[in-house]
Amino acid sequence: MSPEQVPRHIPGIPDLTQPLDSLLGKAQSPVPSPETGERRKEQGQAADLHATPGAHRAEHDGPAPPLVLEASSLAIGWKHGRNLQILARDIDFRVSAGHLIALVGPNGAGKSTLLRTIAGLQPPCGGSLVLWNRSIALMSVEERATLLACVFNERIEAGYLTVWEFVAFGRYPYTNTHNRLTAEDRRHITTALALVGMDGFESRTFSSLSDGERQKVQIARAVAQNTPLLVFDEPTAFLDAPSRIEIFRLVERLVQEAGKTVLLCTHEVDLALKTADELWVIDREHRFTAGSPFVVARSGAIGRAFDLPTVAFDVMSGTFRARTAQR
């Protein structure tokens, strides 16, 4: 596979001038209509903390957005032999289409376990978990792949695959029996690389990239998959400060302009408070809290999750501050 020639800009700097809805396609509601490999086979290969949550959405009143994801009394964990090891329970949430959800919490609280359960990579330990009105546990891998795309923080060794070839894996759910890419597939790949600032790197091998560049390419692969729901597990890991802000800007645009729903796990609590429509917190006791960022911050949930003897979360500023030494 070799990419088509496209206009270039400075490598590493995202081209954020074109509206995403014209590039990726505006997410449809109430039911997503992603491409499917089966359909192709049938049709042939022709051709700020105090900001009001959701304030960046369209200003006109309209019907309530459909529910993308819903959990009721969800329990997460894993099997240990014949026994269930439950990490967190009584998890309830309702995620509407076109919203940005930020998940925060200390290491070991269960954030990645929750994301893997939502992605269908491990079964729930109890309760219900529904994606687009269907139980995730009953979905086939192929169906899930057209509804959600994930980027996890595990290190991936892709050998001598080029950047273009790696991102092309995002189009796998839509290819025919010969796994051949169409012009539409190539357009999605090119667009995804441009969005994360990695156009110009198409011929580089994945193994030759820095950690930050690898993370961007993984995000590009998920964007190329063109699903209504994106799940990112610490996508800003390994990135410098300007790149972390740029990733949050990209995520915001995916939500605002392309109508995507994004579930983002992050340690950037301050950025999450300023950008997310809803904040999820899992604290050290594995208790789950969900709500608007302002309400959750005021509830003390962030402090319960992160406060240390020397550092505490300040609700008014939305930042962490050193505690004043007691004399």
C-alpha positions in Angstrom: 0.0 0.0 0.0 1.3 3.4 -0.9 -0.5 6.7 -0.1 -1.8 9.0 -2.7 0.0 12.3 -3.1 -1.6 15.1 -1.2 -0.7 18.7 -0.4 1.8 18.9 2.4 2.3 21.3 5.2 5.0 21.4 7.9 5.3 17.8 9.3 4.3 17.5 13.0 2.0 20.5 12.9 -1.7 19.5 12.6 -3.5 21.1 9.7 -6.6 22.3 11.6 -7.9 24.7 8.9 -10.6 22.4 7.4 -13.8 21.6 9.2 -13.8 18.0 10.5 -17.4 17.3 9.5 -16.4 17.8 5.8 -13.4 15.5 6.2 -14.7 12.7 8.5 -18.4 13.0 8.0 -20.8 14.3 10.6 -21.9 11.6 13.0 -25.6 10.8 12.4 -28.3 10.3 15.0 -30.3 8.8 16.5 -28.7 5.6 15.2 -25.2 5.6 13.7 -24.8 4.3 10.2 -21.2 3.2 9.9 -19.9 1.4 6.9 -19.7 -2.3 7.2 -17.6 -4.8 5.5 -20.7 -6.9 4.8 -22.4 -4.0 3.1 -19.4 -3.5 0.8 -19.4 -7.2 -0.1 -23.0 -7.0 -1.1 -22.7 -3.7 -3.0 -19.3 -4.5 -4.6 -16.3 -2.3 -4.7 -17.4 0.0 -7.5 -16.4 3.2 -7.4 -12.9 26.8 31.9 -14.0 24.9 35.2 -17.0 27.1 35.7 -18.1 26.9 32.2 -21.6 25.4 31.6 -21.2 21.8 30.6 -21.9 21.4 26.9 -21.8 25.2 26.3 -19.8 24.6 23.0 -22.7 22.7 21.5 -25.1 24.1 19.0 -27.1 27.0 20.5 -30.5 26.1 18.9 -32.9 24.0 20.8 -33.7 20.6 19.3 -34.4 17.0 20.3 -32.3 15.5 23.0 -29.2 13.7 21.6 -29.5 9.9 21.6 -27.8 7.7 24.2 -24.6 6.2 23.0 -23.6 4.3 26.1 -25.5 3.4 29.3 -24.5 1.5 32.4 -26.7 0.4 35.3 -25.3 -1.1 38.5 -22.2 -2.1 36.5 -19.5 -4.0 38.3 -16.0 -4.3 36.8 -13.1 -6.6 37.6 -11.7 -9.9 36.4 -11.9 -13.6 37.0 -9.4 -15.3 39.3 -9.8 -19.0 38.7 -13.5 -19.6 39.3 -13.9 -16.5 41.5 -14.8 -13.0 40.4 -12.4 -10.3 41.7 -14.6 -7.2 41.7 -12.7 -3.9 41.6 -15.6 -1.4 41.5 -19.3 -1.8 41.6 -22.5 0.3 41.4 -21.3 2.2 38.3 -24.1 4.2 36.6 -23.8 6.5 33.7 -25.6 7.7 30.6 -23.5 9.1 27.7 -25.2 11.2 25.0 -24.1 11.5 21.4 -21.7 14.3 20.6 -20.3 14.7 24.1 -16.8 14.6 25.6 -16.4 12.5 28.7 -13.2 12.7 30.8 -12.3 9.9 33.2 -9.8 10.7 35.9 -8.5 8.9 39.0 -5.3 7.8 40.7 -3.2 4.9 39.4 -4.8 1.5 40.3 -8.3 2.9 40.8 -9.7 0.9 37.9 -9.9 3.4 35.0 -8.3 1.1 32.4 -10.4 -1.8 33.6 -13.6 0.3 33.1 -12.4 1.3 29.6 -11.6 -2.3 28.6 -15.0 -3.4 29.9 -16.7 -0.7 27.8 -14.7 -1.7 24.8 -15.9 -5.3 25.2 -12.4 -6.6 25.8 -13.4 -8.1 29.2 -16.9 -9.0 30.4 -18.7 -7.1 33.1 -18.8 -8.7 36.6 -22.4 -7.6 37.0 -25.1 -5.1 36.0 -25.8 -4.0 32.5 -23.7 -2.2 29.8 -25.4 -1.0 26.6 -23.9 0.5 23.5 -26.5 2.0 21.0 -29.3 0.1 22.7 -27.5 -3.3 22.5 -25.7 -5.2 25.2 -22.0 -5.0 24.5 -21.6 -8.5 25.7 -23.8 -9.8 22.9 -22.0 -7.9 20.1 -19.7 -9.5 17.7 -16.1 -8.2 17.4 -17.0 -7.0 13.8 -20.0 -5.1 15.0 -18.1 -3.4 17.9 -15.4 -2.4 15.4 -17.9 -0.3 13.5 -19.2 1.4 16.6 -16.2 2.2 18.7 -12.4 2.6 18.3 -9.9 2.4 21.1 -6.4 3.6 21.8 -4.9 2.0 24.9 -1.6 3.0 26.6 0.2 -0.4 26.1 3.4 -0.2 24.1 2.9 -1.6 20.6 5.7 -3.2 18.6 4.7 -3.0 14.9 7.9 -4.3 13.4 8.6 -2.8 10.0 5.1 -1.6 9.3 5.1 1.9 7.9 3.0 4.6 9.4 0.6 4.5 6.5 0.2 0.7 6.9 -0.4 1.0 10.6 -3.1 3.6 10.2 -4.7 1.5 7.4 -5.6 -1.1 10.0 -8.3 1.3 11.1 -10.1 0.6 7.8 -10.0 -3.2 8.3 -13.7 -3.5 9.4 -14.8 -2.0 6.1 -12.6 -3.9 3.6 -13.8 -6.7 1.3 -12.8 -10.3 1.5 -9.4 -9.4 -0.2 -8.8 -6.7 2.3 -8.2 -4.2 -0.4 -8.4 -0.4 0.3 -10.7 1.7 -1.7 -10.3 5.4 -2.6 -12.6 6.1 0.4 -10.4 4.2 2.7 -7.3 6.1 1.5 -9.2 9.4 2.1 -9.9 8.4 5.7 -6.3 7.4 6.2 -4.9 10.6 4.7 -7.3 12.8 6.7 -6.5 11.0 10.0 -2.8 11.4 9.5 -3.2 15.1 8.8 -5.4 15.7 11.8 -2.8 14.4 14.2 0.1 16.2 12.4 1.7 13.1 11.1 1.3 13.6 7.3 4.7 13.5 5.8 5.5 10.5 8.0 3.6 7.9 5.9 6.8 6.1 4.7 8.5 6.0 8.1 8.5 2.7 9.9 6.5 2.7 13.1 9.5 1.3 15.0 11.5 4.4 14.1 9.1 6.8 15.7 9.5 8.5 19.1 7.0 7.6 21.9 5.0 10.8 21.2 4.9 10.1 17.5 3.8 6.6 18.1 0.9 7.8 20.3 -0.2 10.2 17.5 -0.2 7.4 14.9 -2.3 5.2 17.2 -4.8 8.0 17.5 -4.8 8.4 13.7 -5.6 4.7 13.4 -8.6 5.1 15.6 -9.8 8.2 13.8 -9.4 6.4 10.4 -11.8 3.7 11.8 -14.5 6.3 11.6 -16.7 5.2 14.5 -19.2 7.3 16.4 -17.5 6.5 19.7 -13.8 6.9 20.4 -12.2 5.6 23.6 -8.8 7.0 24.5 -6.8 5.7 27.4 -4.3 8.4 28.3 -3.6 9.6 24.8 -1.4 12.4 26.0 1.1 10.0 27.6 4.7 10.5 26.4 3.8 13.9 24.9 5.3 17.3 25.8 3.1 20.1 27.2 2.2 21.8 23.9 1.4 18.5 22.3 -0.9 17.5 25.2 -2.9 20.7 24.7 -3.0 20.1 20.9 -4.4 16.6 21.5 -7.1 18.1 23.7 -7.9 20.6 21.0 -8.1 17.8 18.5 -10.5 15.8 20.7 -12.7 18.9 21.2 -12.9 19.4 17.4 -13.8 15.7 16.9 -16.7 16.2 19.3 -17.8 19.7 18.2 -17.5 19.5 14.5 -17.6 15.9 13.5 -20.2 14.9 16.1 -18.1 12.2 17.7 -18.6 10.9 21.2 -15.3 10.7 23.0 -14.5 8.9 26.3 -11.0 10.1 27.4 -9.1 8.8 30.3 -6.4 11.3 31.4 -4.2 12.5 34.2 -4.6 16.1 32.9 -7.3 17.0 35.5 -7.1 20.7 34.8 -7.6 20.3 31.1 -10.4 17.8 31.6 -12.2 20.3 33.8 -12.0 23.0 31.2 -13.0 20.9 28.1 -15.2 17.9 29.2 -19.0 17.9 29.1 -19.0 15.3 31.9 -16.4 14.2 34.3 -16.1 10.7 35.7 -14.0 10.1 38.8 -12.8 6.8 40.3 -11.2 7.4 43.7 -8.8 5.3 45.7 -11.6 3.3 47.3 -12.9 2.5 43.7 -16.0 4.7 44.2 -17.4 6.1 40.9 -18.8 9.6 40.6 -20.2 11.2 37.4 -21.6 14.6 36.6 -20.8 18.0 35.1 -17.2 19.0 35.9 -18.3 21.9 38.2 -20.7 19.7 40.2 -18.2 16.9 40.5 -15.4 19.2 41.6 -17.6 20.8 44.2 -18.7 17.4 45.5 -15.2 16.7 46.8 -14.8 13.6 44.5 -11.5 14.9 42.9 -10.0 15.7 46.3 -11.0 12.2 47.6 -9.3 10.7 44.5 -6.0 12.7 44.5 -5.4 14.6 47.7 -2.1 13.8 49.5 -0.8 15.1 52.8 1.2 17.7 51.0 -1.0 18.4 48.0 -4.8 19.2 47.8 -7.2 20.0 45.0 -8.4 23.6 45.1 -12.1 23.8 43.9 -12.1 27.5 43.2 -9.1 27.5 40.9 -9.5 23.9 39.5 -5.9 23.1 40.2 -3.8 21.3 42.8 -1.9 23.3 45.4 0.6 22.6 48.0 -0.8 22.4 51.5 0.3 25.1 53.9 2.7 23.7 56.5 1.1 23.6 59.9 3.2 25.1 62.7 
